[in-house]
Amino acid sequence: VTSYLDDHPGGAEVMLDVGGKDADEFFEDIGHSNDAREELAKHVVGVLKLTEEEKEKRRLAAEKKSGADSGGMSMIAVLVAAAGIGYYFYKQKVDSSE
């Protein structure tokens, strides 16, 4: 993997940030291409074996993270809607004063 750091399109820092950790979820979240997956296969060190308890912990953590992310998206949607409504009323006032 060290030999690939300089060639990584996202830069070495991206890979160093997840060094020594299970980066599967991070890799999948980025949406890598098939070429990236082929490159990954060249550098696989091994397969992480988890107990059922560890798998359950990770599943629950992913669900919790997913729930937190969706709350952020809801807030963005509310802000965009509020901005749209504000713009509509602003336009109405400007048009009526002409």
C-alpha positions in Angstrom: 0.0 0.0 0.0 2.9 2.4 0.8 4.1 2.2 -2.8 0.6 3.4 -4.0 0.4 6.5 -1.7 2.0 8.8 -4.3 -0.2 7.5 -7.1 -3.5 7.7 -5.2 -5.7 10.2 -7.1 -7.1 11.7 -3.9 -3.6 12.1 -2.5 -1.6 10.2 0.1 -3.3 12.1 3.0 -6.7 10.5 2.3 -5.2 7.0 2.7 -3.1 8.0 5.7 -6.1 9.3 7.5 -7.7 5.8 7.5 -4.4 3.9 7.9 -4.6 1.0 10.4 -8.4 1.1 10.4 -11.2 -0.7 8.6 -11.7 1.7 5.6 -14.4 -0.4 3.8 -17.2 2.0 4.6 -15.1 5.0 3.8 -14.1 3.5 0.4 -17.7 2.7 -0.4 -19.0 6.1 0.6 -16.7 7.8 -1.9 -18.2 5.9 -4.9 -15.0 4.5 -6.4 -14.9 3.4 -10.1 -14.3 -0.1 -11.3 -10.7 0.8 -12.1 -10.2 1.9 -8.4 -11.7 -1.5 -7.3 -9.2 -3.3 -9.6 -6.3 -1.2 -8.1 -7.6 -2.0 -4.6 -7.5 -5.8 -5.3 -3.7 -5.4 -6.1 -3.1 -4.0 -2.6 -5.4 -6.1 -0.4 -3.4 -7.2 2.7 -6.1 -9.5 4.1 -9.6 -9.9 5.1 -10.8 -8.7 8.5 -12.6 -11.4 10.4 -15.2 -10.1 12.8 -17.2 -11.9 15.5 -21.0 -11.7 15.3 -20.9 -9.3 18.2 -18.5 -7.0 16.3 -20.6 -7.2 13.2 -23.7 -6.2 15.2 -21.8 -3.3 16.7 -20.8 -2.0 13.3 -24.3 -2.4 11.9 -25.8 -0.4 14.8 -23.1 2.3 14.4 -23.8 2.5 10.7 -27.6 2.8 11.4 -26.9 5.5 13.9 -24.7 7.4 11.5 -27.2 7.0 8.7 -30.0 8.5 11.0 -27.7 11.4 11.9 -27.0 12.1 8.3 -30.6 12.1 7.2 -31.3 14.8 9.9 -28.8 17.0 8.3 -30.4 16.6 4.9 -33.8 17.5 6.3 -32.4 20.7 7.7 -30.9 21.6 4.3 -34.3 20.9 2.7 -36.0 23.2 5.2 -33.5 26.0 4.7 -33.8 25.8 0.9 -37.6 25.9 1.2 -37.5 28.9 3.5 -35.2 30.7 1.2 -37.5 30.0 -1.7 -40.5 31.3 0.2 -38.6 34.4 1.3 -37.6 35.1 -2.3 -41.2 34.7 -3.5 -42.5 37.2 -1.0 -39.6 39.6 -1.7 -40.4 39.4 -5.5 -44.1 40.0 -4.8 -43.3 43.1 -2.8 -40.8 44.4 -5.4 -43.3 43.8 -8.2 -46.1 45.5 -6.4 -44.1 48.6 -5.6 -43.3 49.2 -9.3 
